[in-house]
Amino acid sequence: MIIGKKKPSLLANIVFIISVFAGLAILVMLFGASLGLWEPIDGFRYYRGWYQNIGYVVCGLSVLCLIYLVMKKHLSGKKKAFISLVIGLVILWPMLSSMVGESMSYPPIHDITTDTNNPPQFITLTDDRPGARNTLQYGGPEIAAQQLEAFPDIRPIMSNLSPDEAYQKALEVGEAMGWEIIGANPTARRFEGAARTPVFRFIDDTVVVVSEAAGGSRIDIRSVSRVGRGDIGVNAKRIREFIALFNQ
């Protein structure tokens, strides 16, 4: 027996193992669709329904374990308990960040376009595209009003490039953003695409139309979610990214 050596804490080991499995469970919920385990909407529902409960359990067990180890000075394991607490806080980060940061509120819409009066129409993609629960028909003035209030900066790109040059550049931007290009038509200067979100792998449908304008060309973009009533700002973010890359 080595004098002064602390005995490993069984409780700390159990809590650490629970926290590791909890972290793995969260990762599976986030990336299960990428692994082919379920549809993106299912992974999203699992995550939204369980991540807070899992995080609370991990944090609670970790704190209790730390208190226990402080009281039982002859036991080791504080490092494992602290790591477990960090895992729990990481799991709860979406909730914690919303509490300490600026709260973002998004309208319950999933169809965003640079032209709410005459939104680009889909030709190649149709309402029976795989996994789609939302129509590609634009929702009209009500949707337009909600978009204009929430995202007043979403406007067409006005470029001094010729329409053909603008079309080619727009196509390159879509490809650079990882879209699956569908129905590219250089003559009509339009193309459609399928874009996937990075985590849950939701598929959103996009269409880009280039037209002539005074002094150059006009580029309009539209992005529509296949599932879900609201998109928590994802389609607007995609269009903003497209505009930023095009204007570089």
N, C-alpha and C positions, 0 to 999 in steps of 0.2 A: 504494500500500500504506500502510495506517495503522499506524504503529508502536504496539505494545502491544495491538493488537486481537487477540483470540483467534479461532482458526479453529473453526467449528462442528464438532462431533464427529458423524461418520456413525453410529458405534455408538450414541450417545445417541439419535439420531433413530430408528434401527431399534428399539431397546428401547422407546422411547416408543410407537411405532406398534404394536408387539406388545402392550404393556400395554393400550392403548386397545381393540384388537380383543378381547383377553381379557376386559376388562370388559364389552364389548358381548355377548360370547358368554354370560357369566354372566347378564346381564339377560335375554337370550332364553330361557335355561333357566328362569329364575324366572317370566317372564311369557308364555312361549310358549303356554300353555293359554289365556290371556286373548286372545291374537292368533289363536286357532284353529289353531295349528300342530300340536298333539298333545293327547292326554288329560292331565289333571293328574298322574296317576301316572307317565306317561312323563317329563314335565318334572322331577318329583321325583327319579326315578331318574337322569336325566342329571346333575342338579345334585349329588346325593349321590356319584355315581361319579366326577365330574370336577373339582369345585371346588377340592379340595385340590391335585391335580396342577397345575392351571392356576395357582393361587396360588403354589405353590412355584417354578414356572418363572419367573413374573414377578418374584418377590422375588429369586430367585437371579441372574437376568440384571441386575436393577437394582443389586444390591450389587456385582457384578463390574464393571458399567459405572462406578459411583462410584469404585471402587478404581482403575480404569484412568484415569479423568479426574484423580484426585488425582496420579497418577504423571505424566500428560501435562499439565503445567501450561499448555501453549500452546493447549490445546483447551477449548472451552466446551461446556456441555450438562449441567452438574451439576443445574440446576433440573429439566430433563426427566427425568433419571435419578431424582431424588428423588420427583417426581410419580409416576413409574412404580412406585417402591417403595411409595408410599402406596396406589396402586391394588391392588398385590399384597397388602398387609396388609388392606385392606378386603375383598378376596375371601376371605382366610383368617380373617376376623373370627369367624365361628361357631365355628371350632376354637379360636382364641385365647381367646375369651371363656369357653369351657368349661374351658380350662386354668387361667385366673386366677380365675374365679368359682366359685360353689358349683355342683357338679355335680348335675343333676336326673335322677332315675331314675323312669321311668314303667312301669307294668305293661303287658304286651302285650294291652291291651283297647281296644275302640273304641265301647263302648256304655255311656253314663253316665246315671244317672237319680237323681232325688231320692227315689225309693221302690224299693229293691232287693227288697222283699218282694212288692210288687204293682205292677210298673213300668207306666206308661201304655202302652196298646196303640195301634198304628197301625191305622187303619181305611181311610182313603183311599189312603195310600201302601202299596204291596205290594212283595214281593220282586222283581218284574219291572220296578221303576222303572229309568229309563235309566242305563246305566253301572254299575249296582250289582253288586258281587261279594260283599257281605255280606248276610246275612239280617236281617230285622227281628224275628225270634224271639229273645227274651231268653235269654242263656246259662245262667241259673240260679244256684245257690248259689256255684259256683266263681268266676264273674264278679263276683257280689255281694261275695264275700270280698275279692277283689283291689281292688275299688273302695273298699270301706270302709277298707282298710288304707292306700291311697294318697291318698284324698280324703275323709277323715272329716267334712269341713265341708260336703259336698254334702247338704243336707237340704231338705225341703219348705218353702215359704214359708207362714207362718201370718199371716194378715192379719185386721184388724178390719173390712175392707170386706165388704159383702154379696157373695154368690157372683156375682151379675150384675155388680156394680161391679168386682169382682176380675177377672172374665173380660174385661171391656172394657179394663181397664188392662193386663192381660197381653197382649191382642191389640195394643195400642198399643206395648208394649215390643218385641214381636216385629217389628212393622213398623219401629220405630226402629232395630232392629239389622240391618235390611236383609234379613230373611227373606222369601222368596216364600211368602206365606200360602196354604195348601192345605186345603180341607175345613173351613173355619170353620163351627162349629155353635153359635150362641148358645143354643139350647135345651138342648143337652147340655153346654154350657160347655166346649168343647174345640176345638182347632184344631191342624193340622199345618203344617209348613213345610219349606222347603229353604234351607239356609244355605251360603254359599260362603266358603271361607277366603280371606284377602286377597291372598296371593301366588300359590300354585300353583293356586288356584281349585278345590280339592276341594269336592265337594258333600256336606254332612252333612244328615241328616233329623232333624227335631225334632217333638215333640208336646207340647202343654201341655194339662193337664186341671185344671179348677177344680171343687172340691167343697165342700159345706157342712161347717162345723166349729164347735165351740163358740165363740161370741163373734164369728163371722165366716166366714172361708173358708180353704181350704187350696189351694195351687197347687203342682202337681207338673209337673216338666219332665223330658224325656228327649231325649238327643241321640246319634245313631248315625251313624258314618261309612259311606259307601257302599263304599269300598275301603280295604284295608289291615288288617293284623291289629291293630296298635297305632296310637294317634292322637297320641302324644307330648304328651298333656295337653290337646289342643285342645277336646274336647267338655266336659271339666270347666271349662275356662276360659270357654267359652260360657255354661254354666249359671251360673257365678259372676257373669258380667256381667249376665245376665238378672235374677238375684236382686238385684244391686246397683241396677240401674235401676228395678226394681219397687219397691224399698224407699225410693227417694228421695222 
